[in-house]
Amino acid sequence: MSAFPISTLKISQLARLLRETRTNAGLTQQQVADAIDLRVLIYGRIERAGMIPAEHTLRSICAVLTLDYEAVVASMRDDECVMH
């Protein structure tokens, strides 16, 4: 369960951010999933906006992808989406 309320649009924005950041880093879903000890099936669902990650999972994903967790969460609460 998510640690914060999030709209469908924000879920899609988060999924896109994670997917684009991962691919720009040259990483596969499997590599990210392995790095955070998560099944690739679950990570794929997060990237397809089919699942909202738990707080600790999102923190781990952000660490692997070198995203600022606090900025990502803030963007999901506000009308912005953090892209780098």
MOQUI-V122771 format. One line per field, one symbol per residue. ss: DSSP state (@ for helix, = for strand, . for the rest). A space follows every 10 residues. Layout:
ss: ???
//
This chain:
ss: .......@@@ @@@@@@@@@@ @@@@....@@ @@@@@....@ @@@@@@@... ....@@@@@@ @@@@@...@@ @@@@@@@... ....
//
